[in-house]
Amino acid sequence: MQFDRDLSSPHKALFLAVREQLLAIDGIEEFKKDKITTYSFNGSSLCHMRTMPHGIDMGFLKGAMVEDKFGLLHGETKRMRVISLESYLPEELDYYLDLALKLNGSS
């Protein structure tokens, strides 16, 4: 399971810090799948996360629909954008999570 690999990764601390930030949001649910850990809000997919050789990748399922104030989102698919992190950026993550939650109808 990917979650177990994430906990064995050299980037475990970064993964756990971002995970804690996600799970601190009321209504966020975590789903541990074979190849990725996903997060949803009110039954709607929000993002996914996994460790990578450089740190972690967080994929925002509606990332193409938001203003990229910090220039961290990358990708060319129709909807999804990814943030690749080498260090913990809590303020930036708050910004992207807030936008993702708004797209999912939380505010």
Backbone as a chain_set.jsonl record, in Angstrom:
{"seq": "MQFDRDLSSPHKALFLAVREQLLAIDGIEEFKKDKITTYSFNGSSLCHMRTMPHGIDMGFLKGAMVEDKFGLLHGETKRMRVISLESYLPEELDYYLDLALKLNGSS", "coords": {"N": [[0.851, -1.182, 0.0], [0.518, 2.249, -0.787], [0.528, 4.201, 1.249], [1.956, 2.975, 3.332], [4.463, 2.803, 2.109], [4.982, 5.524, 1.911], [5.34, 6.162, 4.592], [7.713, 4.919, 5.044], [9.479, 6.319, 3.609], [12.261, 8.572, 2.864], [11.178, 11.057, 2.995], [9.242, 11.111, 4.886], [8.615, 12.796, 7.131], [7.835, 15.221, 5.927], [5.629, 14.324, 4.433], [3.938, 13.512, 6.566], [3.552, 15.963, 7.888], [2.127, 17.499, 5.99], [-0.069, 15.823, 5.695], [-1.168, 15.97, 8.285], [-1.959, 18.66, 8.279], [-3.942, 18.575, 6.304], [-5.812, 16.747, 7.47], [-6.601, 18.197, 9.647], [-8.584, 19.822, 8.828], [-11.963, 20.228, 9.164], [-14.167, 17.728, 8.188], [-12.666, 16.557, 6.187], [-11.781, 13.544, 4.65], [-9.725, 10.643, 4.64], [-8.378, 8.31, 2.359], [-6.775, 5.359, 2.002], [-5.15, 3.946, -0.562], [-4.005, 1.42, -2.917], [-2.02, 2.581, -4.642], [-1.895, 5.256, -4.034], [-2.657, 7.911, -1.707], [-5.69, 9.344, -0.986], [-7.784, 12.26, -0.576], [-10.888, 13.491, 0.489], [-13.744, 15.703, 0.527], [-16.801, 16.124, 1.974], [-17.697, 13.898, 0.514], [-16.728, 14.378, -2.016], [-14.012, 14.213, -4.228], [-10.903, 15.69, -3.413], [-8.023, 15.993, -3.304], [-4.874, 14.273, -3.86], [-2.027, 12.517, -2.488], [1.43, 11.646, -2.362], [4.668, 10.294, -1.576], [7.696, 11.136, -3.256], [10.793, 10.852, -5.165], [11.924, 13.431, -4.882], [10.539, 14.628, -2.793], [7.329, 15.319, -1.914], [4.363, 14.826, -3.876], [1.404, 16.549, -4.475], [-1.692, 16.203, -5.776], [-4.133, 18.216, -7.101], [-7.427, 17.853, -7.819], [-9.072, 19.619, -9.164], [-7.368, 21.574, -9.914], [-6.672, 23.056, -12.198], [-8.551, 24.964, -12.374], [-8.131, 27.06, -10.671], [-6.704, 30.161, -9.445], [-3.277, 30.493, -9.636], [-1.603, 31.66, -7.431], [0.919, 31.411, -6.159], [2.467, 30.146, -8.016], [3.017, 27.406, -7.964], [1.662, 25.231, -8.999], [1.633, 22.634, -11.415], [1.317, 20.958, -14.579], [-0.576, 19.552, -17.321], [-3.041, 18.501, -17.856], [-6.613, 18.39, -18.403], [-8.03, 19.153, -16.05], [-6.635, 18.535, -13.593], [-3.963, 19.594, -11.431], [-0.637, 19.606, -10.138], [1.273, 19.92, -7.162], [4.613, 19.978, -6.382], [6.533, 19.315, -3.696], [9.429, 20.05, -1.815], [9.908, 20.914, 0.644], [8.133, 21.857, 3.634], [5.41, 23.949, 3.258], [3.332, 25.609, 4.801], [1.613, 27.934, 4.694], [1.264, 28.425, 1.97], [0.083, 26.01, 1.241], [-2.293, 26.203, 2.72], [-3.564, 28.201, 1.242], [-3.986, 26.941, -1.316], [-5.508, 24.73, -0.494], [-7.745, 26.0, 0.58], [-8.84, 27.154, -1.751], [-9.41, 24.806, -3.191], [-11.31, 23.625, -1.517], [-13.348, 25.523, -1.697], [-14.07, 25.191, -4.376], [-15.199, 22.729, -4.119], [-17.479, 23.31, -2.847], [-17.579, 24.082, -0.105], [-17.647, 26.605, 1.031]], "CA": [[0.0, 0.0, 0.0], [1.339, 3.454, -0.928], [0.651, 4.876, 2.541], [3.06, 2.333, 4.053], [5.706, 3.244, 1.454], [5.184, 6.925, 2.295], [5.85, 6.191, 5.966], [9.083, 4.397, 5.012], [10.231, 7.201, 2.719], [13.095, 9.608, 3.476], [10.366, 12.271, 3.092], [8.145, 10.792, 5.807], [8.253, 13.958, 7.964], [7.097, 16.145, 5.067], [4.346, 13.671, 4.167], [3.11, 13.563, 7.777], [3.19, 17.361, 8.174], [1.057, 17.88, 5.059], [-1.22, 14.99, 6.064], [-1.754, 16.562, 9.493], [-2.629, 19.893, 7.866], [-5.167, 18.162, 5.611], [-6.77, 16.118, 8.378], [-7.066, 19.197, 10.619], [-9.748, 20.487, 8.237], [-13.186, 19.505, 9.503], [-14.874, 17.156, 7.05], [-11.75, 15.873, 5.269], [-11.635, 12.104, 4.853], [-8.54, 10.067, 4.02], [-8.559, 6.972, 1.813], [-5.481, 4.749, 1.685], [-5.309, 3.047, -1.702], [-2.776, 0.707, -3.266], [-0.986, 3.386, -5.294], [-1.957, 6.675, -3.664], [-3.553, 8.273, -0.609], [-6.567, 10.404, -1.475], [-8.524, 13.032, 0.42], [-12.147, 14.014, -0.038], [-14.506, 16.595, 1.389], [-18.24, 15.93, 1.725], [-17.883, 12.878, -0.502], [-16.177, 14.81, -3.301], [-12.548, 14.137, -4.248], [-10.244, 16.983, -3.246], [-6.632, 15.898, -3.724], [-4.161, 13.059, -3.478], [-0.664, 12.816, -2.069], [2.359, 10.535, -2.173], [6.075, 10.675, -1.572], [8.42, 11.004, -4.519], [12.227, 10.988, -4.891], [12.268, 14.815, -4.537], [9.742, 15.087, -1.643], [5.973, 14.799, -2.112], [3.484, 15.42, -4.876], [-0.012, 16.679, -4.131], [-2.481, 16.46, -6.967], [-5.437, 18.843, -6.869], [-8.257, 17.339, -8.902], [-9.632, 20.746, -9.919], [-6.32, 22.582, -9.849], [-6.626, 23.907, -13.392], [-9.628, 25.949, -12.274], [-7.833, 28.052, -9.637], [-5.617, 31.115, -9.666], [-2.042, 29.952, -9.07], [-0.958, 32.831, -6.825], [2.309, 31.15, -5.793], [3.165, 29.521, -9.134], [3.471, 26.063, -7.598], [0.921, 24.187, -9.709], [2.11, 22.276, -12.751], [0.57, 19.895, -15.244], [-1.229, 19.986, -18.55], [-4.309, 17.816, -18.086], [-7.759, 19.291, -18.493], [-8.47, 19.646, -14.742], [-5.75, 18.328, -12.452], [-2.645, 20.209, -11.33], [0.169, 18.994, -9.083], [2.286, 20.697, -6.449], [5.746, 19.159, -5.967], [7.145, 19.978, -2.541], [10.651, 19.538, -1.21], [9.851, 21.362, 2.035], [6.783, 22.141, 4.112], [4.984, 25.33, 3.009], [1.965, 25.603, 5.336], [0.786, 29.06, 4.251], [0.921, 28.184, 0.572], [-0.883, 24.907, 1.217], [-3.584, 26.748, 3.171], [-4.142, 28.918, 0.107], [-4.485, 25.992, -2.311], [-6.58, 23.928, 0.109], [-8.933, 26.851, 0.665], [-9.419, 27.23, -3.097], [-9.964, 23.494, -3.534], [-12.538, 23.452, -0.731], [-14.378, 26.389, -2.283], [-14.537, 24.533, -5.597], [-16.004, 21.58, -3.702], [-18.718, 23.801, -2.255], [-17.582, 24.176, 1.357], [-17.887, 27.97, 1.504]], "C": [[0.899, 1.249, 0.0], [1.546, 4.167, 0.409], [1.818, 4.297, 3.338], [4.404, 2.716, 3.439], [6.019, 4.699, 1.812], [5.783, 7.03, 3.691], [7.267, 5.637, 6.073], [10.015, 5.286, 4.194], [11.167, 8.124, 3.496], [12.321, 10.916, 3.68], [9.139, 12.073, 3.987], [7.692, 12.018, 6.596], [7.445, 14.973, 7.16], [5.707, 15.59, 4.775], [3.425, 13.806, 5.38], [2.693, 14.986, 8.135], [2.036, 17.813, 7.277], [-0.212, 17.099, 5.375], [-1.933, 15.568, 7.282], [-2.516, 17.844, 9.155], [-3.949, 19.569, 7.163], [-6.217, 17.654, 6.594], [-7.267, 17.062, 9.472], [-8.296, 19.947, 10.109], [-10.978, 19.634, 8.512], [-13.879, 19.01, 8.236], [-13.992, 16.455, 6.036], [-11.678, 14.396, 5.65], [-10.436, 11.608, 4.063], [-8.85, 8.645, 3.555], [-7.204, 6.443, 1.37], [-5.701, 3.696, 0.607], [-3.965, 2.414, -2.044], [-1.673, 1.627, -3.774], [-0.951, 4.845, -4.867], [-2.862, 6.843, -2.448], [-4.368, 9.463, -1.079], [-7.325, 11.043, -0.325], [-9.779, 13.583, -0.235], [-12.806, 14.899, 1.003], [-15.969, 16.459, 1.003], [-18.494, 14.962, 0.576], [-17.333, 13.22, -1.869], [-14.647, 14.806, -3.231], [-11.933, 15.529, -4.237], [-8.819, 16.95, -3.802], [-6.084, 14.517, -3.394], [-2.719, 13.437, -3.155], [0.147, 11.528, -2.004], [3.784, 11.061, -2.191], [6.684, 10.359, -2.932], [9.914, 11.12, -4.2], [12.632, 12.392, -4.43], [11.585, 15.304, -3.261], [8.359, 14.477, -1.709], [5.316, 15.509, -3.292], [2.074, 15.425, -4.315], [-0.741, 17.026, -5.408], [-3.836, 17.03, -6.594], [-6.324, 18.551, -8.067], [-8.916, 18.428, -9.728], [-8.639, 21.908, -9.97], [-6.235, 23.515, -11.042], [-7.636, 25.039, -13.318], [-9.33, 27.062, -11.271], [-6.722, 29.001, -10.081], [-4.384, 30.593, -8.939], [-1.172, 31.084, -8.529], [0.536, 32.626, -6.551], [3.116, 30.477, -6.909], [3.675, 28.122, -8.853], [2.793, 24.946, -8.384], [1.553, 23.909, -11.069], [1.288, 21.11, -13.285], [-0.177, 20.447, -16.437], [-2.529, 19.248, -18.823], [-5.447, 18.827, -18.026], [-8.126, 19.912, -17.141], [-7.395, 19.606, -13.654], [-4.444, 19.106, -12.585], [-1.958, 19.639, -10.092], [1.09, 20.037, -8.471], [3.364, 19.709, -6.025], [6.485, 19.914, -4.872], [8.413, 19.266, -2.094], [10.727, 19.935, 0.257], [8.41, 21.741, 2.361], [6.48, 23.632, 3.967], [3.544, 25.494, 3.494], [1.081, 26.736, 4.839], [0.334, 28.868, 2.802], [-0.106, 27.062, 0.453], [-2.252, 25.358, 1.697], [-4.303, 27.442, 2.02], [-4.764, 27.94, -0.896], [-5.617, 25.127, -1.755], [-7.866, 24.729, 0.218], [-9.619, 26.959, -0.698], [-10.076, 25.913, -3.492], [-11.268, 23.24, -2.783], [-13.669, 24.314, -1.284], [-14.936, 25.78, -3.562], [-15.421, 23.329, -5.284], [-17.241, 22.005, -2.926], [-18.753, 23.903, -0.749], [-17.863, 25.581, 1.857], [-18.671, 28.751, 0.491]], "O": [[1.911, 1.295, 0.7], [2.633, 4.684, 0.669], [2.582, 5.042, 3.951], [5.378, 2.929, 4.162], [7.181, 5.062, 1.995], [6.632, 7.884, 3.946], [7.947, 5.857, 7.076], [11.214, 5.018, 4.105], [10.905, 8.43, 4.659], [12.752, 11.781, 4.443], [8.136, 12.775, 3.857], [6.49, 12.253, 6.717], [6.469, 15.526, 7.668], [4.717, 16.316, 4.863], [2.259, 14.174, 5.234], [1.588, 15.193, 8.637], [1.084, 18.436, 7.749], [-1.31, 17.653, 5.328], [-3.161, 15.647, 7.307], [-3.599, 18.082, 9.689], [-4.961, 20.226, 7.409], [-7.372, 18.079, 6.554], [-8.249, 16.759, 10.15], [-8.972, 20.63, 10.879], [-11.029, 18.462, 8.139], [-14.143, 19.789, 7.322], [-14.503, 15.82, 5.114], [-11.532, 14.049, 6.822], [-10.161, 12.085, 2.962], [-9.5, 7.876, 4.264], [-6.565, 7.003, 0.48], [-6.357, 2.68, 0.84], [-2.923, 2.819, -1.528], [-0.516, 1.477, -3.383], [-0.071, 5.593, -5.293], [-3.732, 6.01, -2.194], [-3.814, 10.47, -1.518], [-7.488, 10.457, 0.745], [-9.745, 14.076, -1.362], [-12.477, 14.854, 2.188], [-16.334, 16.655, -0.156], [-19.394, 15.174, -0.237], [-17.46, 12.423, -2.798], [-14.062, 15.334, -2.285], [-12.378, 16.428, -4.951], [-8.45, 17.761, -4.652], [-6.74, 13.707, -2.74], [-2.252, 14.523, -3.497], [-0.365, 10.468, -1.644], [4.07, 12.123, -2.745], [6.251, 9.454, -3.646], [10.269, 11.455, -3.07], [13.586, 12.532, -3.664], [12.014, 16.31, -2.694], [8.208, 13.263, -1.578], [5.671, 16.633, -3.648], [1.61, 14.434, -3.752], [-0.439, 18.033, -6.049], [-4.599, 16.404, -5.859], [-6.017, 18.949, -9.191], [-9.285, 18.19, -10.878], [-9.029, 23.072, -10.057], [-5.772, 24.648, -10.91], [-7.581, 25.975, -14.116], [-10.181, 27.921, -11.037], [-5.92, 28.688, -10.96], [-4.449, 30.286, -7.749], [-0.136, 31.417, -9.104], [1.328, 33.558, -6.695], [4.319, 30.264, -6.759], [4.666, 27.694, -9.445], [3.304, 23.827, -8.428], [1.954, 24.83, -11.781], [0.652, 20.377, -12.528], [-0.386, 21.655, -16.553], [-3.072, 19.357, -19.923], [-5.25, 19.98, -17.642], [-8.498, 21.085, -17.091], [-7.267, 20.553, -12.877], [-3.895, 19.26, -13.676], [-2.613, 19.242, -9.128], [1.614, 20.914, -9.158], [3.064, 18.707, -5.377], [6.997, 21.011, -5.094], [8.458, 18.038, -2.009], [11.507, 19.37, 1.023], [7.582, 21.919, 1.469], [7.209, 24.474, 4.492], [2.623, 25.515, 2.677], [-0.102, 26.515, 4.585], [-0.821, 29.116, 2.458], [-1.046, 27.151, -0.336], [-3.269, 24.941, 1.142], [-5.512, 27.283, 1.849], [-5.924, 28.091, -1.28], [-6.575, 24.825, -2.466], [-8.953, 24.203, -0.023], [-10.843, 26.866, -0.786], [-11.168, 25.903, -4.059], [-12.219, 22.701, -3.349], [-14.819, 23.877, -1.332], [-16.141, 25.845, -3.808], [-16.282, 22.955, -6.08], [-17.971, 21.161, -2.406], [-19.827, 23.823, -0.152], [-18.281, 25.745, 3.004], [-18.971, 29.925, 0.712]]}, "num_chains": 1, "name": "protein.A"}
